[in-house]
């Protein structure tokens, strides 16, 4: 029983320290740079890109799915001769499937549907990349579109299967151009509560950075697992 009590005690101490660390780091810019670092690799391409690979995120609509398809359409406009490969498991004959809805999101932004192809077999990053390798000629220049935190692991997976002529295009959110500060007292209500209208750090940035940390730590664990499996 004594050992069990010690274990419980240390469990709460470690988790308490971790929680405090999360909160403290959320008031700094470090969480953003953690995500930014995951979005960057030193991989480069030679020649005009022949393929734009859009890695599957959540279903449509979802934050990751919409952001990745939006970014893919922007890249496709820059390189009109490149074909697009949408990686999303599912039935590509069903117009309501996530894979077809991802295609639709790209098409409605002005991209010719004849440029878009599917990789609908793979159910994780490694599996999808192995299937993509079967679809493209060796050494074809590729632009990879995915969420920022997913770029590093994806490109390393491509390198592992022998595809090195690839560069990432992370689907970052666009910063708001509007000042969202306000004067609390002008809006009425209980004036005894402290004003936070001009504190953008507390209202938005703290919570965004808290979410960035959760996203980054999850991705770090995924990278460790992929390394242990020999997939990167």
C-alpha positions in Angstrom: 0.0 0.0 0.0 2.9 2.4 0.8 4.4 1.9 -2.7 1.0 2.5 -4.2 0.6 5.8 -2.3 4.1 6.9 -3.4 3.2 6.1 -7.0 0.0 8.1 -6.8 1.8 11.0 -5.2 4.5 11.0 -7.9 1.9 10.6 -10.6 0.1 13.8 -9.5 3.4 15.7 -9.0 4.6 14.8 -12.5 1.3 15.7 -14.1 1.1 18.9 -12.0 4.5 20.0 -13.2 3.6 19.1 -16.8 0.4 21.1 -16.6 2.2 24.2 -15.2 4.7 23.9 -18.0 1.9 23.8 -20.5 0.4 27.0 -19.1 3.7 28.8 -18.8 4.8 28.0 -22.4 1.4 29.1 -23.7 2.3 32.7 -22.8 5.4 32.4 -25.0 6.0 32.1 -28.7 7.6 28.7 -28.3 4.5 26.6 -29.2 4.3 28.4 -32.6 7.9 27.7 -33.3 7.4 24.0 -32.4 4.7 23.7 -35.1 6.8 25.8 -37.5 9.8 23.5 -37.0 7.6 20.5 -37.8 6.5 22.2 -41.0 10.1 22.5 -42.3 12.6 20.1 -43.9 15.6 20.8 -45.9 14.1 18.7 -48.8 14.1 20.4 -52.2 12.9 19.6 -55.7 14.7 19.8 -59.1 12.5 20.9 -62.0 8.9 21.9 -62.3 6.6 19.9 -60.0 4.7 17.1 -61.8 2.5 16.1 -58.8 0.8 17.8 -55.9 0.1 15.3 -53.2 -2.6 16.2 -50.7 -2.4 14.1 -47.6 -5.7 13.1 -46.0 -6.8 14.9 -42.8 -10.2 14.7 -41.3 -13.3 14.3 -43.3 -15.0 17.1 -45.2 -15.9 19.4 -43.6 -13.1 19.5 -41.0 -10.4 22.0 -40.2 -7.6 19.9 -41.6 -9.5 18.7 -44.6 -10.6 22.2 -45.7 -7.2 23.8 -45.0 -5.4 21.2 -47.0 -7.7 21.3 -50.0 -7.6 25.1 -49.9 -3.8 25.1 -49.9 -3.7 22.4 -52.6 -5.9 24.6 -54.9 -3.5 27.6 -54.4 -0.5 25.5 -55.2 -2.3 24.0 -58.2 -2.9 27.5 -59.6 0.8 28.3 -59.3 1.7 25.1 -61.2 -1.0 24.5 -63.8 0.7 21.5 -65.4 1.0 19.5 -62.2 -1.5 16.7 -61.5 -3.0 16.4 -58.0 -3.2 13.2 -56.0 -5.8 13.2 -53.2 -5.0 10.6 -50.5 -8.2 9.6 -48.6 -9.4 6.1 -48.0 -12.9 5.5 -49.2 -15.2 4.8 -52.1 -14.3 7.2 -55.0 -17.5 6.3 -56.8 -19.6 7.7 -54.0 -20.0 11.5 -54.5 -20.6 11.9 -50.7 -17.4 10.1 -49.7 -14.7 12.2 -48.1 -12.3 11.6 -51.0 -14.8 12.9 -53.5 -15.7 15.8 -51.3 -12.0 16.7 -51.0 -11.9 16.7 -54.8 -15.0 18.9 -55.0 -13.4 21.4 -52.6 -10.4 21.7 -54.9 -12.6 21.9 -58.1 -14.8 24.7 -56.8 -11.7 26.8 -56.3 -11.1 26.8 -60.0 -9.0 23.6 -60.6 -9.8 21.3 -63.5 -11.2 18.0 -62.2 -9.3 16.1 -64.9 -6.0 17.0 -63.0 -7.2 15.2 -59.9 -6.5 11.5 -59.1 -7.1 9.4 -56.0 -5.0 7.3 -53.7 -7.9 5.7 -51.7 -6.3 2.6 -50.2 -3.8 3.7 -47.6 -5.1 4.3 -44.0 -2.1 5.9 -42.5 0.8 8.1 -43.7 3.2 5.2 -44.3 0.6 3.2 -46.2 -0.5 6.1 -48.3 3.0 6.9 -49.4 3.7 3.3 -50.3 0.6 3.4 -52.5 1.6 6.8 -54.1 5.0 5.3 -55.0 3.1 2.9 -57.3 1.3 5.7 -59.0 4.1 8.0 -60.1 7.3 7.7 -62.2 10.6 7.5 -60.3 12.1 10.9 -59.3 9.0 12.9 -60.3 9.1 16.3 -58.6 6.4 16.5 -55.9 4.9 19.2 -53.8 3.4 17.8 -50.6 0.4 19.6 -49.0 -0.5 18.8 -45.4 -1.0 20.4 -42.1 2.1 22.1 -40.8 2.8 19.6 -38.0 2.5 16.7 -40.5 5.0 17.9 -43.1 8.2 16.6 -41.5 7.0 13.1 -40.8 5.4 12.8 -44.3 8.5 13.9 -46.2 10.7 11.6 -44.1 8.3 8.7 -45.0 8.7 9.6 -48.7 12.5 9.6 -48.3 12.3 6.2 -46.7 10.6 4.6 -49.7 13.1 6.3 -52.1 11.2 9.4 -53.1 13.5 12.3 -52.4 12.5 14.9 -55.1 9.9 16.4 -52.9 9.2 19.6 -51.0 6.5 20.5 -48.5 3.8 23.2 -48.7 2.3 23.5 -45.2 -1.3 24.6 -44.9 -0.9 27.4 -42.4 -3.8 29.5 -41.2 -3.9 33.1 -42.3 -3.6 35.6 -39.5 -6.6 37.9 -38.9 -6.1 41.4 -40.4 -8.7 42.9 -38.0 -8.0 44.3 -34.5 -10.4 42.4 -32.2 -9.8 44.5 -29.2 -12.7 46.3 -27.5 -13.6 48.3 -24.5 -15.5 46.1 -22.0 -17.3 49.0 -20.3 -18.8 50.2 -23.6 -20.7 46.9 -23.8 -22.4 47.1 -20.4 -22.9 44.1 -18.2 -21.1 43.5 -14.9 -18.4 46.1 -14.6 -16.9 44.4 -11.5 -15.3 41.8 -13.7 -11.8 42.7 -14.9 -11.6 44.1 -18.4 -10.0 41.7 -21.0 -11.2 43.4 -24.2 -7.7 44.7 -25.1 -5.9 41.6 -23.9 -5.5 39.6 -27.1 -2.8 37.4 -25.5 -5.3 36.0 -22.9 -8.4 35.9 -25.2 -6.8 34.2 -28.1 -3.1 33.7 -28.2 -2.8 31.7 -24.9 -5.5 29.2 -26.1 -4.0 28.9 -29.5 -0.6 28.2 -28.1 -2.1 25.7 -25.7 -3.6 23.8 -28.6 -0.3 24.1 -30.6 1.5 22.3 -27.8 -1.0 19.4 -27.7 -0.7 19.1 -31.5 3.1 19.2 -31.4 3.5 16.7 -28.5 1.1 14.3 -30.3 3.2 14.6 -33.5 6.5 14.1 -31.5 5.1 10.8 -30.3 4.0 9.8 -33.8 7.6 10.6 -35.1 9.1 8.4 -32.3 6.8 5.6 -33.2 7.6 5.8 -36.9 11.3 5.8 -36.1 11.0 2.8 -33.9 9.1 1.0 -36.7 11.7 2.0 -39.2 9.3 4.0 -41.3 11.3 7.1 -41.3 
